Amino acid sequence: MTTQTKTRQPIVTVCGHVDHGKTSILDCLRNSCVQEGEKGGITQRISFTSYPMSQMKTACPLIDSSGIKINIPGFLLIDTPGHAAFTNLRKRGGSLADLAILVIDINEGIKPQTAEVIQILKLHKTPFIIALNKIDNISGWRPPSSEVIPGGRKQDKDLKKNIESQSQNIKQTFDERYMSLIGALHSHGFDSDLFYNIKDFSKKIALVPCSARTHEGIPELIMMLCGLSQKYLADKLILGKDAKGVMLEIKKEKSTNYIESILYDGVLSKTDEIAIANLEGEPIITKIRILEEIEPLCFKFKPKEKVQASTGLRLQLINPKGISSGEKTEILPGMPFVLYKGNKEKIKETFKKEVSESIKTDKQGIIAKADSLGSLEALLALLKQEKIPVVKAGIGNINKTDIISAKANLEINELDAVIVGFNISIDEEVKEMKGNIKILTEDVVYKLIENITEFREEKRKEIEKKRMMGLTTICKLKILHQHIFRNTKPAIFGVKIEAGKLISGLNLINEKNEKVARVKNIQSENKSVQESKEGTEVAISLPGVNYERQLKDNNVLYSELGESQFRNFKKNKDLLSQNEIKILQEIAELKRETNADWGQ
């Protein structure tokens, strides 16, 4: 490891299912009460905290007592909402996070959002440890007692000793819960164990039992972060010379726009020019009007002339302009930025590669939108896993242009006339013009993937059924003998559609498999219609039929069906309703009275 001046802080994201205690654990680390001020106790935004080594040593005496020399200057901690947007804070070549703390409530285990986070950590190959939170909620759990150590001082029992000193039934409950979690993690492709049982941390995920409320296990969690950073991240933490960062959020205070961002490498001065990527990978060049750095262990920013990675920044920029257009350009969340030295083509090439690596689209597919580049990248990766193609991807709310693109898809493939939005809103004008375009939005990405998969499967069946029904239609009609309007030339009478669909021009047979006639006209509520659905009552006209002679003694009529058509319906019976399947069986039985092998 290089000297401290050449080493940057590791970036650590704290993530997990909503209400499992992410922010509470951070409160233990920074000794604050942020969570109480959050709406509903749920973190409303991504926020970062600079956590210097001096503070860590105070919170975790184990660092000094371990005898291990820690060379890192501290940590930059990122607190996150429950959804997956945070894990998708990206930089070229991998995740912005060097490490992640995955918080899991030991009493609840892996919840849907936990599974989502695990999937994305795995996708981005982000190393992580698990804070097995809320051990104090295990009924009857005893917090650690103090013991006298040499010198007459008192010190709390270490975590392992306290776990092992619990009463037998409490220890059994603890063992069952953590072993259950180990099994669940194994199904996600990870081997794991309690941290004090692990010899090689490169092969197993460490579980650190803890309680944000009583602070039990928090020193061990800090020690694990330090030890893993020291041992496995040394090469990644060598400080580069040129500034590199990611724009996180654009925030407005009064009439001024500020950009919260993370500088993940190098040194940045207030006098520097920076280049920021746009969605096409083109550089936006700008100077810095205000450069502020997050202060240790709080949310306040302090003006600086120069800052060093890794750190959280608040920037105010001077008229950002695109290189090609020369016009003022919008800066989007999640976009990378670098120090600009006039090297336009090199930066352009780097940005294009970085953004195109994140946003890969197909020649055909749905439209996907998200709140930041990282979120969009995660959405696209998960859609790809489900084999759902994307023709257009963007950042920001669903707008008029997205609807126009989706409507164009109606002509190409109805299955793709869909817009999905992750953690974003829908513009007001869109609601009026969307027509039959399907819009699906969610602030939890796994739910969005679930919804689009389900919708596409239902839509696929509907399209296939339409195609199949275009070749022929099946239906069963009950003759309404009390509604005879004309006996002959043509016969006009009432029917109820028992199952399937009746269309004009359909050939009908009777219960003896005898041809009756082709439907000339369908009338519903005194109006001619081309088709009518199951459950409706209509009048039909049949040319060349004498009702008294041919139909008086019949109760039902069926649509005529050829053998090849029957086989096609049978092969695609997953597209049919139970009533339609029943009609097929009835028609087959009629046909087989004269031909035993019909339709086989």
Buried (B, 14 or more C-beta within 10 A) or exposed (E): BEEEEEBBBBBBBBBBBBBBBBBBBBBBBBEBEBBEEBEEEEBEEBBBBBBEBEBBBEBBEBBEEEEBEBBBBBBBBBBBBBBBBBBBBBBBEEBBBBBBBBBBBBBBBBBEBBBBBBBBBEBBEBBBBBBBBBBBEBEEBEBBEEEEEEEEEEEBBBBBEBBEEBEEEBBEBBEEBBEEBBEBBEEBEBEBBBBBEBEEBEEBBBBBBBBBBBBBBBBBBBBBBBBBBBEBBBEEBEBEEEBBBBBBBBEEEEEEEBBBBBBBBBBBEBEBEBBBBBBEBBBBBBBBEBBBBBEBBEEEBEEBEEBBBBBBBBBBBEEBBBBEEEEEBEBBBBBBBBBBEEBBEEBBEBBBEBBEEBBEBBEEBBBBBBBBBBBBBBBBBBBEEEEBBBBBBBBBBBBEEBBEBBBBBEEEBBBBBBBBBBBBEBBEEBEEEBEEBBBBBBBBBBBBBBBBBEBBEEBEBEBEBEEBBEEBBBBBBBBBBEBBEEBBEBBBBBBBBBBBBBBBEBBBBBEEBEEBBBBBBBBEEEEEBEBBEBEBBBBBBBEEBBBEEBBEEBEBBBBBBEBEBBEBBBEBEEBBEEBBBBBBEBBBEBBBEEEEEBBE
